Amino acid sequence: MYLRSTRRKNADGSTVEYYQLAENVWAPDKGCAIAKVVYNFGRADRLDREALQRLARSILRVFSGEEALAAEPDVKIIDAWPYGTVHVVEALWRELGIDKIVTDLMKRSSTKQPFERALLAMVANRMHEPCSKLYCREQWLPEEVFLPGKEALDLQHLYRALDFLEAHKAQIEEAVYFRMADLMNADVDLIFYDTTSLHFEIDDEDEASLHGNKLAGQREYPPLRRRGHSKNGRTDAPQIVVGLAVTREGLPVRSWVWPGQTNDVTTIEKVKADLRGWRLGRCVFVGDAGMNSEENRRTLALGGGKYILASKMRAGDEVTKEVLPRAGRYQQVADNLRVKEVTIGDGERRQRYVVCFNPVEAARQKNHRKKVLDLLADELKTLRKPEPGKPHSKRTCDLLTTARFAGYLRQTKRGLVKIDMAAVHREAKLDGKWVITSNDDTLSAEDLALGYKQLMRVEQCWRQIKSGLRMRPVFHWTPHRICAHVSLCVLALLIERIAEIRAGDTWRNIRDKLETIKVVEYQRGEARVRQTTEVRGTVADLLRRLGVEPPPKLHTVEPAPKSGSPPSNTTDPA
């Protein structure tokens, strides 16, 4: 189907042109294709050209921007870049007021460097296609994405922006927190806190103290990359310990970085001191068993502070000896949760515990243990009997030291390795159970159990920040830039979580839909134009749910470069 034009010559010698919508159809009787007129538009000099343009636009609506432009004969497509993800990140960045916060801090520091654009570029890179700062500047920004104002950024700006972020970390985090709490109406009654380890692909630890640069205020940093208890099994590599506090909705509040050998229980005092004065309301601190110590409970209780902490069940303390054996009836909270309250002691020394039981998890653990014991029994049959005066075999040593089997084994005086049935019975009594303790008497046992179960929000944040945002590998070696890299990832996590809450979908799905929005650079006649492709129905609905305005249609219109001259890369920052 095509637009056909015909001419007719009048008696006075003048020529009249007509426009018709026609298609070629096969005529069997003539043995050839003939033109069949579908619609007559009338005389060309009397044609409603606006109506014809509306028809053309309605046809091009089913094509992408690049296809629509390519369909025009006088248009030359130069390039196209993804823009939807960057546009949403920048919109949420401004909604959180981060641009204004950074700009105000830059004015106080009397610097005119483009640190705000540099920080936005690095956060957007984490959320779009995480890579090193070098790749971000040399490859991603110039060729793989459209970001207004990117031409002003050099590699030095990215690194110096990291220094600026670390130097003003406390002010930025606090200002962003208050803006986020108002914007998202965040529930800050419960603050969930946990730590994780982040290993480095190096062999040696940091030995001497290192100093930050001038932007970091000449702060002295302790050696960060040290060996310690690894939470991801990489005991052979130096690491750092990262702490994260989040709200009930999984919105990050603040982050911390400690040397790799730091014990979890020693971080509480610093966390509480840093959050003091943030007007968190009636804040209840929720942490896992690694945070539970007498000193930490005392620190959290100072000033009327409240806490919900998990308790270790195999430490041989009062939880093992008095709480778990205490008889009592469980209260049904949900299909997969039952709770029982136990109080130990009287008066000020009274300690409140809640024993929680999940029958579904108990059945799963029982089935898993049976499979492990069956496999262990088969392994023991293959071991040779120990000879007097000789050490046991390497295979026996492996079984006695592996985390999977060691807890179920015992060695007799004669050197025989057997299954420890007493240990099996002890573990069976703990199936599906966990114990929490709290000093908040206003919360019921049900509230305490459900509040602690939401600690999984931090675990979800760790997975998201490690896998999705790729916090590691860390390509920095100076302590202040390692800390700034972590802060940058937490900022990206905050924007991701806001987008996920508003859209009701995962960031991966949101990002895939936004990838359909692109900026196309094309040349039409003597003009070089950068224009956003049309936002389609599902993406337009996504932008409405995110609370983000559609991107601008037109970005730049410039004279086309003369033949042989390089193309212009100037972009209107607005």
Secondary structure, DSSP 8 states (H G I E B T S, - for coil): -EEEEEEEE-TTS-EEEEEEEEEEEEETTTTEEEEEEEEEEEEGGG--HHHHHHHHHHHHTTS-HHHHHHTSTTEEEEEEEE-HHHHHHHHHHHHTTHHHHHHHHHHHTT--S-HHHHHHHHHHHHHHS---HHHIIIIIIIII---TTGGG--HHHHHHHHHHHHHTHHHHHHHHHHHHHHHHT---SEEEEEEEEEE-S-SS---S-EE--TTTTT-EE----B----SSS-TTS-EEEEEEEE-TTS-EEEEEEEETT--GGGSHHHHHHHHTTS---S-EEEE-GGG--HHHHHHHHGGG-EEEEEE-SSSSSHIIIIITT-----EEEETTEEEEEEEESSGGG-EEEEEEE-HHHHHHHHHHHHHHHHHHHHHHHTS----TTS---HHHHHHHH-TTTGGGEEE-TTS-EEE-HHHHHHHHTTTTEEEEEES-TTS-HHHHHHHHHTTHHHHHHHHIIIIIS---S----SHHHHHHHHHHHHHHHHHHHHHHHHHTS-HHHHHHHHTT-EEEEEEETTEEEEEE----HHHHHHHHHHT-----SEEEEEE---TTS---------
